[in-house]
């Protein structure tokens, strides 16, 4: 088993989402001690945003790219290779202004590539990253589960499904900014979910 953990919180060591993602990984490694593990923190080590220069590099045939373009595409290639090699993907995802962190969106833009991680066919798009298990540790200051304000889960479910990853478990830690008791309860609920699903 090859486990890939993606942390995206700007809070570094104080991050609840990163800590919960780490606890998921710890349980996986306890039951699969032979598993290999790779951690990528996209907040501490940000991936460049998808801009005009990056698009030009991606749409230029490989043999015609400048050295700068080749280097830019190689950055994305490295993330794609990590994801392709993973059997299990664990993400720590805090809610920022009702969405995912910009650092995570940059990672998503890097790994979502036509003819590599998905393909367009005459029957519509087909995900090429199949056979993977995904765990997403979600942390929120308020309570948004199953509410219209929760744009994260529909977005991530759609995105992962588009790439072929349909076996996705969402772990919820909510109410973390609603006082010490609510924070404690929210984290306890998340840990109960982890114990029940991992």
C-alpha positions in Angstrom: 0.0 0.0 0.0 1.2 3.5 -0.9 -0.3 6.3 1.2 -0.3 10.0 0.1 -1.2 12.7 2.6 -2.0 16.2 1.5 -2.1 18.9 4.1 -3.5 22.3 3.1 -4.0 24.3 6.2 -2.1 27.7 6.7 -2.0 27.0 10.4 1.0 24.7 10.3 1.5 22.8 13.5 -1.7 24.3 15.0 -3.9 22.8 12.2 -6.7 20.5 13.3 -7.2 19.3 9.7 -3.6 18.2 9.4 -3.6 16.6 12.7 -6.8 14.6 11.9 -5.4 13.6 8.5 -2.3 12.4 10.3 -4.4 10.3 12.7 -6.1 8.7 9.7 -2.7 7.8 8.3 -1.5 6.5 11.6 -4.5 4.1 11.7 -3.8 3.0 8.1 -0.1 2.3 8.9 -1.0 0.4 12.0 -3.1 -2.0 10.0 -0.6 -2.0 7.0 2.8 -1.7 8.6 4.4 -2.4 5.2 2.8 0.7 3.6 4.9 3.4 2.1 4.0 7.0 3.0 4.5 10.4 1.4 3.4 13.7 2.9 3.0 16.8 0.8 2.1 20.0 2.6 0.8 22.4 -0.1 0.5 25.3 2.4 4.1 25.1 3.7 5.4 24.4 0.2 2.9 26.1 -2.2 2.6 24.9 -5.7 2.4 27.8 -8.3 -1.0 28.8 -9.5 -2.3 28.0 -12.9 -1.7 31.2 -14.8 -1.2 32.1 -18.5 2.4 31.1 -18.6 1.6 27.6 -17.1 -1.3 27.2 -19.6 1.0 28.1 -22.5 3.6 25.6 -21.2 1.0 22.8 -20.9 -0.4 23.4 -24.4 3.0 23.6 -26.1 4.2 20.2 -27.4 6.9 18.8 -25.2 9.6 18.9 -27.8 8.9 22.6 -28.5 8.9 23.9 -24.9 11.4 26.3 -23.7 13.5 25.3 -20.7 11.3 27.5 -18.5 8.1 25.8 -19.8 9.6 22.4 -19.4 10.5 23.2 -15.8 7.0 24.5 -15.1 5.3 21.4 -16.5 7.7 19.2 -14.6 6.3 20.7 -11.3 2.8 19.5 -12.2 4.2 16.1 -13.4 5.7 15.4 -10.0 2.4 15.9 -8.3 0.6 13.8 -10.8 3.1 11.0 -10.4 2.6 11.0 -6.6 -1.1 10.8 -7.0 -0.9 8.0 -9.7 1.3 6.0 -7.4 -1.0 6.3 -4.3 -3.4 3.6 -3.3 -4.8 5.7 -0.5 -5.1 9.5 -0.5 -5.7 11.4 2.8 -6.4 15.1 2.7 -6.6 17.6 5.5 -9.0 20.4 4.4 -10.0 23.3 6.5 -12.9 25.5 5.3 -11.8 29.0 4.2 -14.6 31.3 3.3 -16.9 28.4 2.4 -14.3 26.9 0.1 -11.1 24.9 0.0 -7.8 26.7 0.7 -6.2 28.3 -2.4 -3.1 26.1 -1.8 -5.3 23.0 -2.3 -6.9 24.5 -5.4 -3.5 25.0 -6.9 -2.7 21.3 -6.2 -6.1 20.3 -7.8 -5.4 22.4 -10.9 -1.9 20.7 -11.2 -3.2 17.1 -11.0 -6.3 17.6 -13.2 -4.9 17.1 -16.7 -6.7 15.9 -19.8 -5.3 12.6 -21.3 -3.3 12.0 -18.1 -5.7 11.9 -15.1 -8.9 12.1 -17.1 -9.9 11.7 -20.7 -12.8 13.0 -22.9 -14.5 10.3 -24.8 -17.6 10.2 -27.1 -19.5 9.2 -24.0 -18.2 12.1 -21.9 -15.3 12.4 -19.5 -13.7 9.3 -17.9 -11.5 9.4 -14.8 -8.2 7.6 -15.1 -7.2 7.5 -11.4 -9.3 4.5 -10.5 -9.0 2.0 -7.7 -8.0 4.5 -5.0 -9.5 5.1 -1.5 -9.8 8.8 -0.5 -10.2 10.1 3.1 -10.9 13.8 3.6 -10.6 15.3 7.1 -12.8 18.5 7.0 -12.5 21.2 9.7 -14.9 24.1 10.0 -15.4 26.9 12.5 -19.2 26.6 12.2 -21.6 23.7 11.4 -22.2 23.2 7.7 -22.6 19.5 7.2 -25.5 18.7 4.7 -26.3 22.5 4.5 -26.4 24.7 1.4 -23.4 26.6 2.7 -21.2 23.5 2.5 -19.7 23.9 -1.0 -16.6 21.8 -0.1 -18.2 18.3 -0.1 -20.1 18.6 -3.4 -17.0 20.2 -5.1 -14.5 17.6 -3.8 -16.9 14.7 -4.5 -17.4 16.0 -8.1 -13.7 16.6 -8.6 -12.5 13.2 -7.3 -15.3 11.4 -9.2 -14.3 13.3 -12.4 -10.7 11.9 -11.9 -12.0 8.3 -11.3 -11.8 8.3 -7.5 -15.3 7.4 -6.3 -14.6 5.8 -3.0 -14.4 8.9 -0.8 -15.0 9.2 3.0 -15.5 12.6 4.5 -14.6 13.1 8.2 -16.3 16.1 9.8 -14.9 18.2 12.6 -17.3 21.2 13.0 -18.1 24.0 15.4 -14.4 24.5 16.1 -14.8 28.3 16.5 -17.9 28.1 18.6 -16.3 27.9 22.0 -14.1 25.3 23.8 -16.8 22.8 24.5 -18.0 22.9 20.9 -14.4 22.5 19.7 -13.9 19.5 21.9 -17.1 17.9 20.8 -16.4 18.6 17.1 -12.9 16.9 17.3 -14.3 14.0 19.3 -17.0 13.4 16.7 -14.3 13.4 14.0 -12.2 10.9 15.9 -15.3 8.7 16.3 -15.8 8.8 12.6 -12.1 7.9 12.0 -12.4 4.9 14.4 -15.5 3.7 12.6 -14.4 4.2 9.0 -10.6 3.7 8.8 
